[in-house]
Protein backbone atom coordinates (compact mmCIF):
# COMPACT_ATOMS: atom_id res chain seq x y z
CA UNK A 1 0.00 0.00 0.00
CA UNK A 2 1.40 3.37 -1.01
CA UNK A 3 1.29 6.36 1.31
CA UNK A 4 1.65 9.33 -1.01
CA UNK A 5 1.52 12.86 0.31
CA UNK A 6 -1.64 14.69 -0.78
CA UNK A 7 -1.05 18.30 -1.81
CA UNK A 8 -3.49 21.09 -2.63
CA UNK A 9 -2.16 22.75 -5.78
CA UNK A 10 -5.21 24.66 -7.00
CA UNK A 11 -8.07 26.52 -5.31
CA UNK A 12 -11.18 28.06 -6.86
CA UNK A 13 -13.66 29.95 -4.66
CA UNK A 14 -16.78 31.96 -5.45
CA UNK A 15 -18.91 33.32 -2.60
CA UNK A 16 -20.65 36.49 -1.42
CA UNK A 17 -17.16 37.82 -0.60
CA UNK A 18 -16.14 37.71 -4.27
CA UNK A 19 -14.18 35.26 -6.38
CA UNK A 20 -10.66 33.91 -6.19
CA UNK A 21 -8.05 33.58 -3.46
CA UNK A 22 -6.97 37.18 -3.23
CA UNK A 23 -10.50 38.52 -2.88
CA UNK A 24 -11.25 36.11 -0.04
CA UNK A 25 -7.95 36.55 1.77
CA UNK A 26 -8.15 40.33 1.58
CA UNK A 27 -11.73 40.29 2.81
CA UNK A 28 -11.04 37.91 5.69
CA UNK A 29 -7.93 39.82 6.73
CA UNK A 30 -9.85 43.07 6.92
CA UNK A 31 -12.78 42.12 9.19
CA UNK A 32 -15.36 41.99 6.40
CA UNK A 33 -18.89 43.29 6.63
CA UNK A 34 -21.12 40.40 5.55
CA UNK A 35 -23.02 40.91 2.32
CA UNK A 36 -26.69 40.25 3.08
CA UNK A 37 -30.04 39.99 1.30
CA UNK A 38 -32.80 40.69 3.83
CA UNK A 39 -35.85 41.51 1.71
CA UNK A 40 -36.32 38.95 -1.07
CA UNK A 41 -36.74 35.98 1.27
CA UNK A 42 -37.99 37.83 4.38
CA UNK A 43 -38.11 37.03 7.23
CA UNK A 44 -35.02 34.98 6.32
CA UNK A 45 -31.60 36.40 5.50
CA UNK A 46 -29.11 34.97 2.99
CA UNK A 47 -25.57 35.80 1.87
CA UNK A 48 -26.16 36.38 -1.87
CA UNK A 49 -23.80 35.83 -4.73
CA UNK A 50 -22.29 38.96 -6.23
CA UNK A 51 -22.03 39.72 -9.92
CA UNK A 52 -20.27 36.90 -11.78
CA UNK A 53 -19.20 37.08 -15.42
CA UNK A 54 -19.91 33.46 -16.31
CA UNK A 55 -18.24 33.94 -19.70
CA UNK A 56 -14.81 33.95 -18.06
CA UNK A 57 -14.99 30.24 -17.20
CA UNK A 58 -17.99 29.03 -19.25
CA UNK A 59 -17.41 30.67 -22.66
CA UNK A 60 -20.29 29.04 -24.57
CA UNK A 61 -23.69 30.63 -23.93
CA UNK A 62 -25.35 27.35 -24.89
CA UNK A 63 -23.55 25.64 -21.99
CA UNK A 64 -24.61 28.40 -19.61
CA UNK A 65 -28.26 28.25 -20.68
CA UNK A 66 -28.71 24.57 -19.92
CA UNK A 67 -27.26 24.90 -16.37
CA UNK A 68 -29.12 26.08 -13.30
CA UNK A 69 -27.24 28.53 -11.05
CA UNK A 70 -25.82 25.86 -8.74
CA UNK A 71 -24.28 24.09 -11.75
CA UNK A 72 -22.84 27.30 -13.18
CA UNK A 73 -21.36 28.08 -9.76
CA UNK A 74 -19.65 24.70 -9.55
CA UNK A 75 -18.40 24.77 -13.13
CA UNK A 76 -17.07 28.31 -12.66
CA UNK A 77 -15.27 27.46 -9.39
CA UNK A 78 -13.82 24.32 -10.99
CA UNK A 79 -12.42 26.45 -13.81
CA UNK A 80 -10.83 28.82 -11.29
CA UNK A 81 -9.19 25.87 -9.50
CA UNK A 82 -7.84 24.36 -12.72
CA UNK A 83 -6.52 27.74 -13.81
CA UNK A 84 -4.91 28.33 -10.42
CA UNK A 85 -3.18 24.94 -10.60
CA UNK A 86 -1.87 25.60 -14.12
CA UNK A 87 -3.79 22.62 -15.52
CA UNK A 88 -6.69 24.22 -17.37
CA UNK A 89 -5.01 24.45 -20.78
CA UNK A 90 -3.17 21.11 -20.48
CA UNK A 91 -5.34 18.60 -22.33
CA UNK A 92 -3.22 15.61 -21.30
CA UNK A 93 -3.52 16.42 -17.59
CA UNK A 94 -7.24 17.21 -17.82
CA UNK A 95 -8.00 14.00 -19.73
CA UNK A 96 -6.40 11.87 -17.01
CA UNK A 97 -7.75 13.88 -14.08
CA UNK A 98 -10.21 12.24 -11.70
CA UNK A 99 -13.16 14.18 -10.36
CA UNK A 100 -15.16 13.89 -7.13
CA UNK A 101 -18.15 16.21 -6.75
CA UNK A 102 -20.48 17.03 -3.84
CA UNK A 103 -23.90 17.93 -5.25
CA UNK A 104 -27.49 18.51 -4.23
CA UNK A 105 -30.62 17.47 -6.05
CA UNK A 106 -31.12 20.57 -8.15
CA UNK A 107 -33.71 23.33 -8.09
CA UNK A 108 -37.46 22.79 -8.36
CA UNK A 109 -40.00 24.37 -10.72
CA UNK A 110 -41.46 26.97 -8.35
CA UNK A 111 -44.37 27.88 -10.63
CA UNK A 112 -45.63 24.29 -10.64
CA UNK A 113 -45.09 23.94 -6.88
CA UNK A 114 -47.11 27.13 -6.29
CA UNK A 115 -49.91 25.92 -8.56
CA UNK A 116 -50.14 22.56 -6.78
CA UNK A 117 -50.19 24.18 -3.35
CA UNK A 118 -52.88 26.64 -4.43
CA UNK A 119 -55.16 23.98 -5.91
CA UNK A 120 -54.48 21.65 -2.99
CA UNK A 121 -56.30 24.07 -0.70
CA UNK A 122 -59.61 23.59 -2.52
CA UNK A 123 -59.29 20.14 -4.13
CA UNK A 124 -61.59 17.38 -2.90
CA UNK A 125 -59.21 14.68 -4.10
CA UNK A 126 -55.64 15.88 -3.75
CA UNK A 127 -54.13 12.61 -4.92
CA UNK A 128 -55.86 12.78 -8.29
CA UNK A 129 -55.09 16.50 -8.60
CA UNK A 130 -51.41 15.93 -7.79
CA UNK A 131 -51.01 13.14 -10.36
CA UNK A 132 -52.74 15.27 -13.00
CA UNK A 133 -50.50 18.29 -12.38
CA UNK A 134 -47.30 16.23 -12.28
CA UNK A 135 -48.18 14.62 -15.61
CA UNK A 136 -49.24 17.82 -17.39
CA UNK A 137 -47.32 20.72 -15.87
CA UNK A 138 -43.76 19.50 -15.35
CA UNK A 139 -41.28 19.71 -18.20
CA UNK A 140 -39.74 16.28 -18.87
CA UNK A 141 -36.36 17.94 -19.32
CA UNK A 142 -36.54 19.44 -15.81
CA UNK A 143 -35.53 16.13 -14.26
CA UNK A 144 -32.75 15.54 -16.76
CA UNK A 145 -31.32 19.02 -16.20
CA UNK A 146 -31.34 18.61 -12.42
CA UNK A 147 -29.62 15.24 -12.06
CA UNK A 148 -27.00 15.62 -9.34
CA UNK A 149 -24.22 14.13 -11.46
CA UNK A 150 -24.72 16.74 -14.18
CA UNK A 151 -22.44 19.15 -12.33
CA UNK A 152 -19.63 16.69 -12.97
CA UNK A 153 -20.91 16.26 -16.53
CA UNK A 154 -20.85 19.99 -17.18
CA UNK A 155 -17.33 20.29 -15.76
CA UNK A 156 -16.25 17.50 -18.10
CA UNK A 157 -17.85 19.22 -21.10
CA UNK A 158 -16.61 22.73 -20.36
CA UNK A 159 -13.17 22.02 -18.91
CA UNK A 160 -12.41 18.64 -20.57
CA UNK A 161 -11.80 16.87 -17.25
CA UNK A 162 -12.49 13.34 -18.45
CA UNK A 163 -10.91 10.89 -16.03
CA UNK A 164 -13.06 8.93 -13.58
CA UNK A 165 -16.02 10.76 -12.04
CA UNK A 166 -17.88 10.31 -8.75
CA UNK A 167 -20.74 12.34 -7.30
CA UNK A 168 -21.78 12.29 -3.65
CA UNK A 169 -25.12 13.53 -2.30
CA UNK A 170 -26.03 14.22 1.31
CA UNK A 171 -25.58 17.89 2.23
CA UNK A 172 -22.44 18.55 4.35
CA UNK A 173 -21.56 14.86 4.42
CA UNK A 174 -21.16 14.86 0.62
CA UNK A 175 -18.50 17.57 0.79
CA UNK A 176 -16.65 15.71 3.53
CA UNK A 177 -16.83 12.38 1.67
CA UNK A 178 -15.75 13.97 -1.62
CA UNK A 179 -12.50 15.37 -0.23
CA UNK A 180 -11.87 12.30 1.93
CA UNK A 181 -12.32 9.98 -1.07
CA UNK A 182 -10.17 12.05 -3.43
CA UNK A 183 -7.39 12.29 -0.85
CA UNK A 184 -7.57 8.55 -0.09
CA UNK A 185 -7.29 7.67 -3.79
CA UNK A 186 -4.20 9.85 -4.19
CA UNK A 187 -2.66 8.57 -0.98
CA UNK A 188 -3.09 4.96 -2.08
CA UNK A 189 -1.79 5.54 -5.61
CA UNK A 190 -5.14 5.00 -7.35
CA UNK A 191 -5.08 8.62 -8.50
CA UNK A 192 -2.29 11.07 -9.26
CA UNK A 193 -4.38 14.26 -9.54
CA UNK A 194 -8.02 15.05 -8.87
CA UNK A 195 -10.55 17.87 -8.99
CA UNK A 196 -12.85 17.91 -5.96
CA UNK A 197 -15.48 20.28 -4.59
CA UNK A 198 -19.10 21.39 -4.65
CA UNK A 199 -21.49 24.30 -4.99
CA UNK A 200 -24.74 25.59 -3.51
CA UNK A 201 -27.28 28.20 -4.55
CA UNK A 202 -29.34 29.30 -1.56
CA UNK A 203 -31.18 32.04 -3.48
CA UNK A 204 -34.07 29.78 -4.40
CA UNK A 205 -37.24 29.43 -2.34
CA UNK A 206 -37.24 25.62 -2.32
CA UNK A 207 -33.71 25.52 -0.85
CA UNK A 208 -34.84 27.72 2.03
CA UNK A 209 -38.06 25.72 2.44
CA UNK A 210 -36.12 22.51 3.03
CA UNK A 211 -34.18 24.11 5.87
CA UNK A 212 -37.19 25.88 7.34
CA UNK A 213 -39.25 22.67 7.47
CA UNK A 214 -36.58 21.39 9.83
CA UNK A 215 -36.74 24.60 11.87
CA UNK A 216 -33.12 25.56 11.09
CA UNK A 217 -33.35 29.04 9.52
CA UNK A 218 -32.69 32.17 11.57
CA UNK A 219 -35.76 34.40 11.22
CA UNK A 220 -34.80 37.64 12.99
CA UNK A 221 -31.96 38.93 10.83
CA UNK A 222 -28.22 38.36 10.79
CA UNK A 223 -26.06 38.09 13.91
CA UNK A 224 -22.40 37.04 14.43
CA UNK A 225 -22.03 33.27 14.13
CA UNK A 226 -21.12 32.51 17.73
CA UNK A 227 -23.81 34.82 19.14
CA UNK A 228 -26.98 33.27 17.71
CA UNK A 229 -28.07 31.16 20.69
CA UNK A 230 -31.50 32.26 21.84
CA UNK A 231 -32.32 34.11 18.61
CA UNK A 232 -35.57 33.47 16.74
CA UNK A 233 -35.57 30.43 14.49
CA UNK A 234 -32.87 27.83 14.15
CA UNK A 235 -29.75 30.00 13.76
CA UNK A 236 -28.83 29.13 10.15
CA UNK A 237 -28.06 31.91 7.66
CA UNK A 238 -27.17 30.21 4.35
CA UNK A 239 -25.06 31.53 1.49
CA UNK A 240 -24.43 30.88 -2.19
CA UNK A 241 -21.05 29.75 -3.43
CA UNK A 242 -18.84 27.19 -5.09
CA UNK A 243 -15.46 25.76 -4.03
CA UNK A 244 -13.18 23.37 -5.89
CA UNK A 245 -9.68 22.11 -5.11
CA UNK A 246 -7.01 20.44 -7.21
CA UNK A 247 -5.35 17.65 -5.24
CA UNK A 248 -2.15 15.95 -6.37
CA UNK A 249 0.37 13.48 -5.09
CA UNK A 250 3.64 15.16 -4.12
CA UNK A 251 5.49 13.21 -6.83
CA UNK A 252 3.05 14.26 -9.55
CA UNK A 253 3.13 17.92 -8.47
CA UNK A 254 6.93 17.92 -8.32
CA UNK A 255 7.28 16.44 -11.80
CA UNK A 256 5.28 19.25 -13.37
CA UNK A 257 6.80 21.95 -11.17
CA UNK A 258 3.56 22.86 -9.42
CA UNK A 259 3.53 24.94 -6.25
CA UNK A 260 1.47 23.64 -3.36
CA UNK A 261 -0.60 25.54 -0.82
CA UNK A 262 -0.59 22.83 1.83
CA UNK A 263 -0.53 19.11 2.46
CA UNK A 264 -3.67 17.34 3.64
CA UNK A 265 -2.12 15.28 6.40
CA UNK A 266 -5.30 13.65 7.69
CA UNK A 267 -9.09 13.66 7.44
CA UNK A 268 -11.35 12.26 10.13
CA UNK A 269 -15.07 11.84 9.45
CA UNK A 270 -18.09 10.38 11.18
CA UNK A 271 -21.86 10.22 11.29
CA UNK A 272 -22.84 9.61 14.90
CA UNK A 273 -26.40 9.14 16.12
CA UNK A 274 -26.87 12.50 17.75
CA UNK A 275 -29.89 11.40 19.74
CA UNK A 276 -27.69 8.80 21.44
CA UNK A 277 -24.07 9.99 21.25
CA UNK A 278 -22.71 13.25 22.63
CA UNK A 279 -21.75 15.59 19.79
CA UNK A 280 -19.44 17.81 21.85
CA UNK A 281 -17.39 14.80 22.98
CA UNK A 282 -17.26 13.49 19.41
CA UNK A 283 -16.03 16.81 18.00
CA UNK A 284 -13.50 17.22 20.78
CA UNK A 285 -12.11 13.73 20.12
CA UNK A 286 -11.86 14.45 16.39
CA UNK A 287 -10.08 17.76 17.03
CA UNK A 288 -7.60 16.14 19.38
CA UNK A 289 -6.91 13.40 16.84
CA UNK A 290 -6.36 16.00 14.11
CA UNK A 291 -4.01 17.99 16.35
CA UNK A 292 -1.97 14.81 16.81
CA UNK A 293 -0.43 15.91 20.08
CA UNK A 294 0.33 19.45 18.90
CA UNK A 295 -1.40 22.57 20.10
CA UNK A 296 -4.35 23.14 17.74
CA UNK A 297 -3.56 26.82 17.33
CA UNK A 298 -5.49 27.81 14.18
CA UNK A 299 -8.87 26.33 13.32
CA UNK A 300 -11.08 27.27 10.36
CA UNK A 301 -14.54 26.27 11.52
CA UNK A 302 -17.34 25.53 9.10
CA UNK A 303 -19.92 25.76 11.91
CA UNK A 304 -23.35 26.34 10.38
CA UNK A 305 -24.94 28.55 13.03
CA UNK A 306 -27.70 25.99 13.68
CA UNK A 307 -28.17 26.10 17.44
CA UNK A 308 -27.40 22.59 18.71
CA UNK A 309 -24.45 21.56 16.49
CA UNK A 310 -22.86 25.02 16.66
CA UNK A 311 -23.16 25.09 20.46
CA UNK A 312 -21.56 21.64 20.68
CA UNK A 313 -18.69 22.63 18.38
CA UNK A 314 -18.12 25.91 20.25
CA UNK A 315 -17.85 23.99 23.54
CA UNK A 316 -15.33 21.60 21.97
CA UNK A 317 -13.28 24.47 20.55
CA UNK A 318 -13.29 26.32 23.88
CA UNK A 319 -11.88 23.21 25.55
CA UNK A 320 -8.73 23.39 23.40
CA UNK A 321 -6.10 25.56 25.12
CA UNK A 322 -4.58 28.21 22.89
CA UNK A 323 -6.85 27.50 19.92
CA UNK A 324 -7.87 30.43 17.74
CA UNK A 325 -10.98 29.52 15.74
CA UNK A 326 -12.55 31.43 12.86
CA UNK A 327 -16.24 30.82 12.12
CA UNK A 328 -16.38 31.49 8.39
CA UNK A 329 -20.15 31.05 7.98
CA UNK A 330 -20.64 34.33 9.77
CA UNK A 331 -19.32 36.16 6.69
CA UNK A 332 -19.96 33.73 3.80
CA UNK A 333 -23.15 32.04 4.94
CA UNK A 334 -23.44 28.27 5.14
CA UNK A 335 -22.65 26.67 1.75
CA UNK A 336 -23.98 23.17 2.53
CA UNK A 337 -22.29 20.78 0.05
CA UNK A 338 -19.42 23.23 -0.44
CA UNK A 339 -18.94 23.96 3.27
CA UNK A 340 -16.12 21.49 3.99
CA UNK A 341 -14.27 22.36 0.74
CA UNK A 342 -14.52 26.03 1.77
CA UNK A 343 -13.08 25.40 5.25
CA UNK A 344 -10.25 23.28 3.81
CA UNK A 345 -9.48 25.87 1.12
CA UNK A 346 -9.24 28.77 3.58
CA UNK A 347 -7.13 26.71 5.99
CA UNK A 348 -4.78 25.84 3.10
CA UNK A 349 -4.41 29.51 2.14
CA UNK A 350 -3.57 30.42 5.74
CA UNK A 351 -0.94 27.66 5.91
CA UNK A 352 0.61 28.75 2.61
CA UNK A 353 0.85 32.35 3.81
CA UNK A 354 2.07 31.28 7.25
CA UNK A 355 -0.42 33.45 9.06
CA UNK A 356 -3.97 33.44 10.36
CA UNK A 357 -6.59 35.79 9.00
CA UNK A 358 -8.17 38.26 11.40
CA UNK A 359 -10.82 37.37 13.99
CA UNK A 360 -14.23 37.61 12.33
CA UNK A 361 -16.04 38.70 15.49
CA UNK A 362 -15.17 39.96 18.95
CA UNK A 363 -15.35 36.57 20.68
CA UNK A 364 -12.61 35.07 18.46
CA UNK A 365 -9.02 35.13 19.69
CA UNK A 366 -6.27 36.84 17.69
CA UNK A 367 -3.27 34.73 16.70
CA UNK A 368 0.06 36.49 16.24
CA UNK A 369 2.40 33.53 15.82
CA UNK A 370 3.21 31.90 12.45
CA UNK A 371 0.81 29.26 11.13
CA UNK A 372 2.51 26.09 9.92
CA UNK A 373 -0.52 23.83 10.43
CA UNK A 374 -4.27 24.39 10.51
CA UNK A 375 -7.42 22.40 11.19
CA UNK A 376 -10.61 22.68 9.12
CA UNK A 377 -13.96 21.52 10.49
CA UNK A 378 -17.50 21.04 9.26
CA UNK A 379 -20.18 19.74 11.59
CA UNK A 380 -23.39 19.09 9.66
CA UNK A 381 -26.70 20.63 10.62
CA UNK A 382 -28.37 17.24 11.17
CA UNK A 383 -25.60 14.72 10.59
CA UNK A 384 -21.98 14.25 9.46
CA UNK A 385 -18.80 15.45 11.13
CA UNK A 386 -15.52 16.15 9.37
CA UNK A 387 -12.13 17.43 10.52
CA UNK A 388 -8.99 17.85 8.36
CA UNK A 389 -5.42 18.68 9.35
CA UNK A 390 -3.33 20.67 6.91
CA UNK A 391 0.39 21.32 7.17
CA UNK A 392 2.99 23.18 5.14
CA UNK A 393 3.83 21.36 1.94
Secondary structure, 3 states (H helix, E strand, C coil): CCCCCEEEEEEEEEECCEECHHHHHHHHHCCCCCCCECCCCCCCCEECCCCCCHHHCCCCHHHHHCCCHHHHHHHHHHHHHHHHHCCCCCHHHHHCCEEEEECCCCCCCHHHHHHHHHHHCCCCCHHHHHHHHHHHCCCHHHHHHCCCCHHHHHHHHHHCCCCCEEEECCHHHHHHHHHHHHHHHHHHCCCCEEEEEEEECCCCHHHHHHHHHCCCEECCCCCCHHHCCCCCECCECEECEEEEEEEEEHHHHHHCCCCCCEEEEEEEEECCCCCCCCHHHHHHHHHHHHHCCCCCCEEEECCCCCHHHHHHHHHHHHCCCCCEEEECHHHHCECHHHHHHHHHHHHHHHHHHCCCCCCCCCCCCCCCCCCCEEEEEEECCCCCEEEEEEECC
